[in-house]
Amino acid sequence: MAGDLAYPNGAETEFTRCYDATWGRHRSRTTPIVGVHDFIAPNAQGYFNYFGTIAGDPNRGYYSYNYGAWHVVIINDICSSSSGVNGCTATSPEGQWLQSDLAANPTTCTVAIWHQPLYTSTSSAVTTAMKPFWQILYNAGADLVINGHAHNYERFAPQDPSGNLDLTKGLREFVVGTGGESLQAFTTTAPNSEVRNSSTYGVLKLTLHATSYDWQYLPVAGQTFTDSGSQACH
């Protein structure tokens, strides 16, 4: 779940009333990511109290694990000191952790998940502060980035940290902000954007193979938009 999980303030009562009543039945097998709205509640207390230990250390909000042949990195992109991250640079505590974590887990396939996208055709949602982390992931040969924040669906071709098309080492980014709060129109067409939809709620299904992955956008009942494909890992 790519952040902003209980609207509008990430309060514990909102997690109980809204999230738990729907997605809550999957809580024990969910990998949560903290988002902007989750931090409206002081220190994201509602988020961390609801998810408990599966959300990692509440003083960090970032963690990683291995899933089959894949390494999964959960990044806290709320870069202010109030989140406990103290910056999203290569020399910040989280940046240093990310470099060490990737070096210690040299899997064939790596996916990183955080809330605010570096690349999106929704201009107000672009978060350039995440470029150093994209660079770290790129240097380590990571494959895939999953984001939310922009309330629409978008798939990008593989890109380097400067937004250039890179079919050899680039990371493919999906923005999946279609969980239900509202939908948001695109304001531009970003370079290397391959597919966009701002009218269909739904989820992204990823099938992770030993050396590749498949994707399929699953719309809510009554809608027809979908997007699917496959990609080999680096």
C-alpha positions in Angstrom: 0.0 0.0 0.0 1.8 3.1 -1.3 0.9 5.6 1.4 -2.0 7.9 2.3 -4.0 5.0 3.7 -6.5 6.8 5.9 -8.1 10.2 4.9 -7.9 13.0 5.5 -5.6 13.1 8.5 -4.2 9.7 9.1 -5.9 9.6 12.5 -6.2 6.3 14.4 -10.0 6.7 14.3 -9.8 7.0 10.5 -7.7 3.8 10.3 -10.3 2.0 12.4 -13.4 3.4 10.7 -12.2 3.5 7.0 -9.2 1.3 6.4 -9.8 -1.5 8.8 -13.4 -2.0 7.5 -12.1 -2.6 4.0 -8.4 -3.5 3.4 -8.0 -4.3 7.1 -8.7 -8.0 6.5 -5.4 -8.2 4.7 -3.4 -6.4 7.3 -1.2 -9.3 8.4 0.2 -9.8 4.9 0.4 -6.1 3.9 3.5 -4.1 3.3 2.6 -0.5 4.3 4.3 2.7 3.2 3.8 5.9 5.1 2.4 8.9 3.1 1.8 12.6 3.4 -1.6 12.4 4.9 -0.5 9.7 7.3 1.9 12.3 8.8 -0.8 14.9 9.4 -1.4 13.0 12.6 1.6 13.8 14.8 4.5 11.5 14.1 2.1 9.3 11.9 0.9 7.9 15.2 -2.3 6.5 13.7 -0.4 4.7 10.9 2.2 3.2 13.2 -0.2 2.2 15.9 -2.5 0.5 13.4 0.2 -1.5 11.5 2.4 -2.1 14.5 5.7 -4.0 13.9 5.0 -4.7 10.2 5.5 -1.0 9.5 9.1 -1.1 10.8 10.7 1.2 13.4 8.3 4.2 13.9 11.4 6.4 14.3 12.4 5.5 10.7 9.5 4.3 8.7 11.7 2.5 6.2 12.7 -1.1 6.0 13.3 -4.0 3.6 12.8 -7.7 3.1 13.3 -10.5 0.6 10.3 -12.0 -1.2 11.3 -15.1 -3.2 14.0 -14.1 -5.5 13.3 -10.3 -5.1 14.6 -7.7 -2.7 11.9 -5.2 -1.6 12.8 -1.8 -0.2 10.3 0.3 1.6 11.3 4.0 1.6 10.1 6.8 3.8 10.0 9.9 1.5 8.7 12.3 4.1 12.1 14.0 4.2 11.5 16.5 7.0 13.0 16.1 10.5 9.5 15.6 11.9 9.3 12.1 10.2 12.6 11.0 11.8 14.3 10.7 8.4 16.2 14.0 8.5 16.6 14.4 4.7 16.6 12.3 1.6 20.1 12.8 0.4 22.8 10.2 -0.2 24.5 11.1 3.0 21.4 11.2 5.1 20.8 8.4 7.6 18.2 6.8 5.3 20.4 7.3 2.2 23.3 5.6 3.9 21.0 2.8 5.1 19.7 2.3 1.5 23.1 2.0 0.1 24.2 -0.5 2.7 21.0 -2.5 2.4 21.3 -2.8 -1.4 24.9 -3.8 -1.1 24.0 -6.5 1.4 21.2 -7.9 -0.8 22.5 -8.3 -4.3 19.5 -10.1 -5.7 18.8 -10.3 -9.5 15.5 -8.2 -9.1 14.8 -5.3 -6.7 11.7 -3.2 -6.3 11.5 0.1 -4.3 8.2 1.5 -3.0 7.6 5.0 -1.7 4.8 7.5 -1.7 5.6 10.6 -3.8 6.8 10.1 -7.4 9.9 11.6 -8.9 8.2 11.3 -12.3 4.6 12.0 -13.0 2.3 13.8 -15.5 0.6 15.4 -12.5 2.8 18.4 -12.1 1.8 19.2 -8.5 2.8 15.7 -7.4 6.4 15.7 -8.7 8.8 15.3 -5.8 12.4 16.1 -6.9 13.7 15.3 -3.5 13.7 11.6 -4.4 16.3 12.0 -7.1 19.2 11.0 -4.8 17.4 7.8 -3.9 16.7 7.0 -7.5 20.4 7.5 -8.2 21.3 5.0 -5.4 18.8 2.5 -6.7 20.1 3.0 -10.3 23.7 2.5 -9.2 22.7 -0.8 -7.5 20.9 -2.1 -10.6 17.4 -2.0 -9.1 14.5 -2.6 -11.5 11.2 -1.2 -10.4 9.7 1.7 -8.5 6.1 1.9 -7.2 4.6 5.2 -6.0 1.2 6.7 -5.1 0.4 10.3 -4.2 -0.9 11.4 -7.6 -4.5 10.2 -7.8 -4.3 8.4 -11.1 -2.5 5.6 -12.9 0.7 6.0 -15.0 3.3 3.7 -16.3 6.8 4.9 -17.4 9.4 3.4 -19.6 12.7 2.6 -17.8 14.6 5.9 -16.9 17.8 7.0 -15.4 18.0 9.5 -12.4 17.8 12.4 -14.8 14.6 11.2 -16.5 16.3 9.9 -19.7 15.1 6.8 -21.4 17.5 3.9 -20.4 16.5 0.5 -21.6 19.7 -1.1 -20.2 19.8 0.1 -16.6 16.8 2.3 -16.1 14.1 1.8 -13.5 10.5 1.4 -14.6 8.1 3.5 -12.4 4.4 2.9 -11.8 2.3 5.6 -10.1 -0.8 4.0 -8.7 -2.9 6.5 -6.7 -6.2 5.0 -7.6 -7.2 3.5 -4.2 -10.4 5.4 -3.8 -10.2 8.9 -2.2 -10.6 10.8 -5.5 -9.2 10.8 -9.1 -7.0 13.6 -10.5 -6.6 14.8 -14.0 -3.1 14.9 -15.7 -1.7 18.4 -16.2 1.0 17.5 -18.7 2.6 14.5 -20.5 5.9 13.7 -18.8 8.8 12.4 -21.0 8.8 8.6 -21.2 5.2 8.3 -20.0 3.8 5.2 -21.7 0.3 4.8 -20.3 -2.0 7.1 -18.3 -5.5 6.9 -16.9 -7.3 9.3 -14.6 -10.8 7.9 -14.7 -10.6 4.4 -13.2 -10.2 3.2 -9.7 -8.3 0.0 -9.2 -5.1 -1.7 -8.1 -1.9 -2.9 -9.7 -1.1 -6.6 -9.7 2.5 -7.6 -9.9 3.7 -11.1 -10.5 7.3 -11.5 -9.4 9.3 -14.2 -11.2 12.9 -15.2 -10.5 14.3 -13.0 -13.3 11.4 -10.9 -14.5 8.0 -9.4 -13.5 4.5 -9.1 -15.0 2.1 -6.3 -14.4 -1.7 -5.9 -14.8 -3.9 -3.1 -13.8 -7.1 -4.4 -12.3 -10.1 -2.0 -12.5 -13.0 -1.9 -10.1 -16.2 -3.7 -11.2 -17.9 -2.1 -14.1 -14.8 -0.4 -15.5 -12.8 -1.7 -18.5 -9.4 0.1 -18.5 -6.4 -2.1 -18.0 -2.7 -2.2 -18.7 -0.5 -5.2 -18.7 3.0 -6.4 -19.8 6.2 -8.1 -18.8 9.8 -7.0 -18.2 13.1 -8.8 -17.5 15.2 -7.7 -14.6 18.6 -6.2 -15.1 
